[in-house]
Amino acid sequence: MLTRRQLLCSLPLLAAALRVAAAGDRSGMCLAYTSFAVRMLQGRDIMETTAAAVSADLLLDLCARFGSGGAQIDWSQLPSRDASDLRPLRERIDREGLVVELSAPSSCLASADAYEELARVAAALGVSRARVALLYGRRYESFKTRGEWTAWAADWRKKLAGITSTAERHPLLIGIENHKDFHAAELAELLHAVDSPRIGTCVDFGNNLALLEEPLETVRLLAPFVVTTHLKDMAVRRTDTGFELSEVPLGDGLLPLPAMIAALRAVRPDVHLCLEMLTRDPLSVPYREDHYWTTLDRPPAERLAAFEQHVLGRATAGELPRITGLTPEQQVALEDEHVRRSVTYARQTLGL
């Protein structure tokens, strides 16, 4: 029997699936705006600025070019927040039968008034889901003390509790991403405490590797709350301080993608998948250094050993993708190759 949360989530997802079917031979997989980070930011860190360099219309053009049936559009890519200004974009979405999500800033969840604005914009676009990252950074880099982390997490628990009654008045579903901040169990506990069928998670397939979590465990813990996804594949390379972590084209990495997708569909059979193929330099995960553990509890030795065996045991011996040193044209060409290969793999191997 479906829970209240599952029923509310499944209705807009069913409508989205019907719209994908209307789009013809496009893939049912959406493309997140972050899949075009090179174009947006010319190599800068995606989390340090906005996506406005690529408009919503240009993003939809790119999705059509790569054969995607939809997009996750960032808040900063919209022409404005006014319904009349959004009407041409809404008409295009409907005309082309696209599945569209919003990616909204965390400030949209900070108060009832901010949430109301997000809900109005989503309604103007016909969007039923929005992805939100509470932390634009990485836990082990953003907080200098355990107290800073604890206060930040407590503040968000209070803010989310304060918007639940407002969220209940709107059909919009919020997916809070596991964004190298909360462990999956911590995020699941937070969502249990918030206890709103309108507030769930955007399950990112690879982020929690940076917190030394086994990927399938992350997905299984967050599956009951899934609203949307960031589908990706990841590769790692050992370093003296820990490892480097990179997004790679689907099928080139270490993630058990079919099993992860199956775990989500076992809970939400109609959940759709949104590719986040970030083309950038590798991220450092310096878990062998003491400062990494300032806000994190060290796992038992056997658990760390299991992670090192199952994940780092599959580390590449070669170099990870890197854009430093490439010309702007070469960076865009590499981004195109990564997205194209991922869409092809999704179609041919994952059946998306």
VENBEL-V847930 format. One record per backbone hydrogen bond with DSSP energy under -0.5 kcal/mol. NH is the residue of the N-H (numbers start at 1). CO is the residue of the C=O. If there is no record, write none. Layout:
[[NH:CO] [NH:CO]]
This chain:
[[7:3] [8:4] [9:5] [10:6] [11:7] [12:8] [13:9] [14:10] [15:11] [16:12] [17:13] [18:14] [19:15] [20:16] [21:17] [22:18] [23:19] [23:20] [24:21] [26:23] [27:67] [28:352] [29:352] [30:273] [31:70] [32:30] [32:275] [33:72] [35:32] [36:33] [37:34] [40:36] [41:37] [42:38] [44:41] [48:45] [49:46] [54:51] [55:53] [56:77] [59:55] [60:56] [61:57] [62:58] [63:59] [64:60] [65:61] [66:62] [67:64] [68:63] [69:27] [69:29] [71:99] [72:31] [73:71] [73:101] [75:103] [77:74] [78:75] [86:82] [87:83] [90:86] [91:87] [92:88] [93:89] [94:90] [95:91] [96:92] [97:93] [97:94] [98:93] [99:69] [100:98] [101:71] [102:129] [103:73] [104:102] [104:131] [108:105] [109:106] [110:107] [115:111] [116:112] [117:113] [118:114] [119:115] [120:116] [121:117] [122:118] [123:119] [124:120] [125:121] [126:122] [126:123] [127:122] [130:173] [131:102] [132:175] [133:104] [134:132] [136:134] [137:135] [139:180] [141:138] [142:138] [143:139] [149:145] [150:146] [151:147] [152:148] [153:149] [154:150] [155:151] [156:152] [157:153] [158:154] [159:155] [160:156] [161:157] [162:158] [163:159] [163:160] [164:160] [164:161] [167:163] [168:164] [169:166] [170:167] [173:128] [174:198] [175:130] [176:174] [176:200] [177:132] [177:175] [178:202] [179:177] [187:183] [188:184] [189:185] [190:186] [191:187] [192:188] [193:189] [194:190] [195:191] [199:196] [200:174] [200:198] [201:225] [202:176] [203:201] [203:228] [204:202] [205:203] [205:230] [209:206] [210:207] [211:208] [212:209] [213:208] [217:214] [218:214] [219:215] [220:216] [221:217] [222:218] [223:219] [225:222] [226:223] [227:201] [227:228] [228:201] [230:203] [231:274] [233:248] [235:246] [237:244] [239:242] [242:239] [243:285] [244:237] [245:283] [246:235] [248:233] [252:249] [254:234] [257:255] [260:256] [261:257] [262:258] [263:259] [264:260] [265:261] [266:262] [267:263] [267:264] [268:264] [271:268] [275:30] [275:273] [276:231] [278:276] [279:277] [280:278] [283:245] [285:243] [287:285] [288:241] [289:286] [292:289] [293:290] [294:291] [296:293] [303:300] [304:300] [305:301] [306:302] [307:303] [308:304] [309:305] [310:306] [311:307] [312:307] [313:308] [314:311] [315:312] [316:236] [326:323] [331:327] [332:328] [333:329] [334:330] [335:331] [336:332] [337:333] [338:334] [339:335] [340:336] [341:337] [342:338] [343:339] [344:340] [345:341] [346:342] [347:343] [348:344] [349:345] [350:345] [352:346]]
